[in-house]
Amino acid sequence: MGNPLVDDRLVDLLLHDVLQVETLLTLPHFEEASRDVFDLYLQACRSVGREVLHPSYRPLDAEPPTFTDGRVTLHPRFGAAFGHVRELGVIAATRPFEVGGQQLPLSVATLAHSYLMAGNLSVAGLAWLTTGAAHLIEAFGDDTAKSFLEPMYEGRWTGTMALTEPQAGSSLADITTTASLADDGTYRLRGAKIFISGGDHDVAENIVHLTLARIEEAPPGTQGISLFAVPQKRREGDALVFNDVHVAGVIHKIGWRALPSLALSFGDHNDCHGVLIGAPHQGLRMMFQMMNEARIGVGASAASTASAAYHEAKHYALERRQGRPLGVRGGDPVALVEHPDVRRMLLRQKAIVDGSLALAATTAWHADLAEHGPEDERERHRLLLDLLTPITKTFPAEYGFEATALAVQVFGGYGYTSEYAPEAYLRDQKLNTIHEGTTGIQSLDLLGRKAMAKGGAGLRALADEIGRALQDAGDAGVSDELRAPLKDALGTVGALTLKLGQRGLAGDTDGMLGHSVDYLTLAGILVIGWQHVRLATAAERRLKTGADAFAEGLVRGARYWMATEVPRIAQLAALCESAETSFLEMKPEWF
């Protein structure tokens, strides 16, 4: 049996038992949908992920894009695979009917798309980039910019986000790309960008770069950044002509190898036309829409990659026969899964994968309600969305890397060879901890902004959500062994956040933020514990109707998380509170 990529039973349980996604159908925005519509889209994505994208993954990873005569050429199978994704309507799946979309909930699309990401994340990634770029134009662009929407949502054109510059890295305040207003009302851009995924290829007619630049005499820092739509080719009459956007080089990544990452130069010949998006000097604020959507997408991608690696390891452990149980001499070799340490590794992978997919779906669920829910509830869902986004981006990436490394370990000596897929999955997974904001950047955002926003309103909303989940779990018969650790941990996190916030108000920035990564880690453990309680609740209700091996596995996964990970919250909280300073005291010459 081939790799299922993602467990259908988990996806169905998340949608219908945990999220109860049918309740969205009562909202005006989703009233034309139905469970049948959701199921049909899920099945279509499952089929394309398993039958088209997954078979293309290894060949595309083995033969990265080539760069010849200033143009990038992708593997021949990339275009065919992307064509299937395009035909599914994936790029506009969550967008309104009036722009050609399917108006699906993001929570449904996130889980449906997990099959595509697990199948071939490079092909899926080109679609998600295009969705994000087109949605940004849809939200803020004028009529000229919106003329790009139809070909983008149809996948005939693709999109990128062009933020980073060689000299600035993650410090967007230091970008130097410039934009000058021309007589025709458009702008002429000049500058360089780097790490632009999908910045050139041969599988679409055109590429639209959502580009940050400074208009002449703009204020310094992030306050002076504007946003532009810069097509690779611009329209002149009925023709598309070159728009002075050049590939300066191809960046060779350890993972995501089939999707090119490039250095681009704009305006080498002073003829790069760009369309201003929104008001001048508001570019970074608008770009955060695309960045935050991408961060949720990175988390979902990390969970999907970890899922694909887990299923590879599980299948291998069930089939590979090697060694004998402890204390047994003679006899035939047993399946690897009979060895206790292999079961430990598989359970840890499963707990990480199940919790990560649940978190990605839950964050998407709050995004659905923040935009389309009842007016009087939207602010609460926005607070939860803001709080959960940096955790959703980071936890599946960091812990997903560990889970994927365990898959390699299950394969033993074969794990680090290219004969099997986990070696490639591990390379892919590492990128998720870096792109769209490193773990350190996400930790500063969580603790320095999101957890403290509006007097901690987001954290209080999260506490209410976890409290309701614990009450629901008790009503369903989930044991106190699974509920009590999470309740205690929630109190620990609340008290710690209050103390750290007080330090910040007192001007002790190092004391507040010095251990922000530890804070992000403990917050991730907490919210994954919340997800495991919800999964265990749904599982217990299923078990009341009869034996269910899948449900039994979910309960064991929750028990494992509460026993092995949730206790770490107290240790990490003590470390954050201690404001341990050894790393701050280090001098450069001591390293």
N, C-alpha and C positions, 0 to 999 in steps of 0.2 A: 504494500500500500504506500502511495506517495505521501509526502509531507502535507498534512491538512492546513499548515501555516498557522491557523487560528482555530480554536475549538468552537465549533458551531453551538455546542450546548452552552458554553460560557456566554457567547454573544446573545443568544436567545434569552438566557436567564437575566442578563444585565438589562436588556431592553424591556422585557415584559414582566419580570418579577421584581427587579430592583428599581429601575427607573420608572416602570409602568408608563412607557412612552405613549400609550394610547391616550393618556390624559391630555397630551398636547393637541389632540384632534378637536378638543373643545375650544381652542383658541382660533380667532378669525383667520390668522395667517396660515394655519395648517388645516382648515376645515375641509378643503377639497382633497386631502390625502386620506389614507385608510391603512389599516394593518396590512391589507393585501398589497398596497403600493409599497410599503416599507419592505415586506417580505420579498417582493419581486426584485427590488433594487438590491437587497442583500444577496439574493441568489445570483443575480447577474455579476456582482462584484466577486462573489466566491468563485464563480466559474472562470472569469477572466484572470483572477489572481492565481488560481491553481493550474489552469490549463494553458494560459498564454504567458503571463509574467514570470511565474516561477521557472518554467523550462528555459526562459531566456536569461535568467539571472547569472548563472555560472559563465556562459559564453561572453556576456557583456562585461563581467568583472575581469575575465581573462584578457580581453582585448579592449583597452580603454580608447577614448577618442584620439584621433590623429589631427595634427596641425600642419597644414601644407598650404603654401602660398597665401598666408594670411587668413585662411578659413579653417573651421573645425568640422571634421566629419565624424559622425557617430558610427557605432557598430551597425551593420546592415539590418540586424534584427530589432534595433531600437525603434526605428520608424514604424515597423509593423506592429510592435507591441503598443507604442503610443497611439497608433491608430485605433486599436481596440478600446483603449481608455477614453479616447476622444469620442468614439461612437457611443459609449455608455452614457455620455453627458456628464462625466465626473466633474469637469471644470466648473460647470454652472449648477451642480446638483443642489446646492443650498440657496441659490440666488432666486429672486422672484420670477414669476412667469413672464412679466413684462420685459425682462431683459433676456429671455430665452432659457431661464432656469427651470428646475423641477420643484423648487420651493420645499425641499425636504428639511427636516430638522437637522441641525448640526450634530446632535447626539446620535441620530440614526446614521448619518453619513460618516461620522468618525469611526463607528464600528464596522460599517460596510467597507470603508476604505482601508481598514486594517488588513484585509486580505490582499489588497493591491500593494500596500507598503511591505507586507511580509513577503509577497511574491517577488517584487523587484522595486526597491525603494527609489532607485535612480529614475526609472520611468515614471513612477507615481509622483516623485518629487517635482518633475517638470510640470505636471498638471497642477500641483498645489501652489507652486510659485505663480503660475498664471492666474489661478483663482484669486490669490491674495492681491496681485497687482491690479487685476480687473475690478475687484471689489473696491479697492481704494479709489480708482478712477470713478467708479459708479457713485461712490459716496461724496467725493469732493470735486470732481472734474467739471469743466464747462462743456458746452456742446462740441467744441473741437476735440477735446480729449475723449469725450464719450463716443465719438465716431470710431474709436478703437475697440469699443466693447464687444460688438457683434463678432468680429473675427477672433477676438481673444476668448470669449466664452464658448465659441465653436471649436477652439483649438487650432484654427488655421494660423493664428499668431500666438506666440507665447509671451510670458512676462518674466521680469526679474526684479530684484531689489538691489539697487546700486548705492550702497552706503559707504563701505569701508574704503579707505585710501591707504596707500603703502606707508606713508609717514605718520599716519594717525592711528591706525588699528581700530580698537574699540572706542577711542576718544573722538566721538563725532564732533565735539566742539572745535577740533583742530582741522577739520576738512578745509581744503583750499580750492576745490573745483569752483569755477566762476560762471556766472550767467549774465549776459548783457542783453538788454531789451533792443530788439531790432524794429525797423520801420513797419514790418508787417504784423507786429503785435506778438510775435513769438520771440523766443530768446535764443541766443547763441551761447552754447556751453563749451567750456574748455577745462580739461583736467584729466585726472586718472583715477580709476577705481580698481580694486583688487578683490579676489575671492568672490567673483560674480558667477554663481551657479547658473548654468544654462544660458550663459551670456552670448554664445554663438553655437550654431548647430545647423544641420541640414534636414530637419524633420518638420519644419513649418515655414510658411512664406515670409514671416517677419517676426521680430522680437521687440517688445516695448520695455525699455529700462526705466523703472521708477527711480529717479536719480536725485540725490541731495546735492545742492550747490548753493553758493552765495551770490546773490545779486549785488552788483557794484554798490559800494558804500553801505552795505548791510551792517547791522550791529555785530560786535564780536560774539564769540561763543555760540552756544546752541540757539540763542535768541535770533541770530541772523541767518538761519538756515531755511532755504525754500525748497520746494519739491517740484520736480519736473517730470513729465512723460517724454522720454526721448526714444523714438523708434529707431531701430537699426536702419530701416529704409523709410523715407518719408513719401507722402503722396504728392505727385505733381501731375495734375490732371487725372487721367486714368492709370497712370504708371506709378510704380514704386521705384524710387531712385535712392542710391546710397547716401546716407546721412552723416558721413564723416565720423563714424564710430568704428574704431579699429581694435582688433585683438592684438594686444601687446605681448601676450604669452599665455601658455597653458600651465596650470598648477597641477602637479602630480600628487594626488591625495592617497592616503593609505586605504581609504574606504570610499564608498559612493563613487566608485571609479568610472561608472558608465555615464554619469552626468558631469559634463566638463565644468571645471572651476577656472575662471579666467582672470587675467589682468586686461582691462580695457582702457583705451585712451579716447577721449572725446575732443573733437574740434582741432585736430592736428592741422587742418587746412582752413580753420575759422569758418566752417560751414556746417556745424552741428546744430540742428534746429531742435528746440525743446518747447513744450507747451507747459506753462505754469499751472500747477494744480492748486486750487484754493488760493488763499491770500498770501502775499509775500511774507517771508520770515516766519511762517507757521508750518514749515515742512516737517520738522521733527514730530510735532504733535500729531499730524496726520499720519506720518509713517508708522507711528506706534500702533495704529490699527492693524497694519500688515504684519508688523513685528510680533504683536501679541497673538494674532492668529497663527503665525508661523511657529511661535513657541508651543502652543497647544499641539500643532501638527508635529513638531519635533518629538514631543512626549509620546504622542500616539505612534509615531514611527519607531521610536526606541522600544516601546512596548511590543510592537509588531515584530521587530527584529528579534527581540528576546524570545517571543513566542515561537517564531520559526526555528530558532536554535534549540529551544526546549523540546519541540516535537522531534527534531532530528536526534537529539540525545536520548529521548525516551524510546524511540523506535530502535535505536542502536542497542540500548541497554536491555530491551526485551528480546532482541534477536541474537546478539553476540553472546557466545558461550565461552566462558573463561574462568578457570580456577574452581575452587570448591569451598563450601561454607567452612567457617572456623571450626576446628576440632574434628573435621571429617577427612578421612584418608581414603583414597581410592574412589572408584565410581567415576561417572562421566562428569565433565565440566558443567557448570550451571550457568544460567543466564546472568549477565552482569547485574541485573536488577535484584538478584538474590543477595547481593553483598550489601551490608548495612550502610556503608559510606556512599555507595552509589544511590541508594534510596534517599539518603540525606541530601545529596546534591540535587537530585531530581525534585524533591519536595521544596527545597529552597528556590529553585528555578520556578516551579509552579506558583509558589506564594508571591514571588516578585511579579511574574507575568499576570496572574489573575488580578492582583492589586493594582498594577499599573494600567491595565486595560480598563478596569473599573473606574480608576481616577480620571483617565482621559475622557471616558464617556460622561462621567459626572460633571466635569468642568464644562464640557460641551453642552450638557443639559442646562447648566446655569446660564451659559451664553444664550441658549434658545429663549429662556425665560427673561433674561435681562433685556432682550430686544423685542420679544413678542408676547410676553406674559401680561397679566393684568397690570394696569398702570400703577396701582398702589403697592405692588410687590416688586417692581423692576429694580428699584434702588437696592433692595436687599440682595437680589441676585447679582447686581453689578458689583457690590462689595465682595460677595463670595467669589465671583469670577476673577476680580482683581487679586484677591488673596491666593486663590488656587493656581493662577497661571504660572508664577515662577516655580511653584512646587511641581506642577504637572510637567513643565519643561525639564526639570532637573532630576526628580526622583527616578522616572523610568530610564533616563539616560545613564545616571551614575549606577544605580542598582541593576539596570539592564545590562550594563557592561559586565558587572560581576556575574549575573546570571548567564550571559553568553560565554564568559570565561569558564564557568562550571560546565557548560555544554562541551567545550573543548576538553576539559578535564575528564568528562565521562568517556570520551573517545580515546583517552590515553595517548599512546604514541601516535595514533592516527589523527588525533585532534588538531595538531598543529601542521598537518600536511594539507595541501590543496586538493587532495583526493576527496575530501569530505567538506561539506559546506560550513561547519562552525568556524573554521579559520577565517573565511571571508566575512562571516557575520560579525566576528569580533572586530575586524578592521572597520567595518561599517559602523559598528556601535560606538566606537570611540569618538567619531565625529559629532555624535549627538550631545556629548558633554561640552562641546566647544561652540558649534555654530548657533546663531541666534542668541548669543549672550552666554558667556562661560558660567560655570557654577558660581564662581566668585561674584560675578555681576548680578546673577539672579539672587544670591543671598543678600546682597546690599539692597536690592529692590524690595525683597520680602520684608526684611527687618527694618530697613531705614525708611521705607515708604508705606508698603501695603499693610503691614501689621499695626502700624501706628496711625494710619489714616482715620480721620474723623473720630479720634479718641479711642481707637481700637474697635470700631463698629464691625469691621469685617471679621475679626477674631470672635467677637461675641456672637455674630451670626453663625459662624462655624461651630461654636460651642453649642448653640441651640440645635443645629443639624445633628451633631454627634449625640447630644442628649436624647433627641427623638429616636435616633437609630438604636440607642441602647434600650430605650423603653420598648420599642417595637421588637427588639431581639428578646427581651424578657418575656413579652407576651407570646412570642413564638416558641418559647421553651429553650432558647439558647442558654447554655450553662453560665453561671456566674464566673466560672474559670475563664471564659472568653470576654465577659463584660467588665468585670472589676478592674483589670489592668488598664483598660482604655479610659475608664472613668478617672482613675487616679492620675494617669498621664495627662489627661486634659487639664486637670487642676494644676499640675506641675508647669505645663506650658503657659497657662494663663498667668500664674504668679511670676514666672520668669520674665514674660513679656512686659509686665508692669514694672518690674525692677529695671529692666534694660531701658524702657522708655523714660523712666525717671532719670537715669544717668544721662541720656541724650538731652533732656530738658536742662540738666545742670551743666551742660557743656562738655561732658566727658565722652567725646566721640569714640575714642579707642575703647573705653570701658563698655560702651554700648555695642559697637560694631566689630570689635576685634575678633570675635568668634562667630561672625555672622554665618559662615559656612556650617559650623556646628549647629547653629540655630535652624538653618534650612534643613539639615539632615534630620534633626529631631522632629521638625514640623512634617517632613515627609513620612517618617515612621508613624507619626500620629494619624495622618490622613489615610495612609494605607491600612492602618489598623481599623479605622472607621469603615473603609471599604470591605475589609474582611468580615467585620461584624454584619454588614448588610448582606454579603454573600452567604454567610453562615445562617442568617435569618431566613433567606429564601430557601437554602438547602434544608433546614429543619422542617420547614413547611412541606417540602417535597417528600421528606422521609416519613412524614405522618401518613402519607398515602401508600407507602410500600417501600421495598428495598430500592435503592438508587445509588449505584457505585459512584457516579459523578458527584452527587450531593455529599456522599461520605467523604470524598476527596476534598471538597470545599470546606467542610467542617474541620478536617485535619489541617488544611492550610491555614485556617484562622487560628487554630490552637497553636500551631507552630509559630505564627507571627507574634501572638501574645506572649509566648514563653521565651522566645529567643531575641526578638527585636524591641518590643515595647519597653522591657526593662532598661534598654540603653538610653531611653529618654531621660531618666533621672541622672545618669552619669553625664550625658551631654549638657543637661541643664546646669549641673554643678560646675562643669567646665566653663560654660558661658558666664555664670554668675561670678566665678572666681576671677574672671578677667585676667587669666594667666597670660604673661607678657613675654615669654622667652623669645618668641619670633620677633616681637617688636624691639627687643633689646639687641638683636643680632646686628653686627656691623657688616658692611659688604665684604670686608677683608676676612671675616671669620668663616665665610662659606667655602 
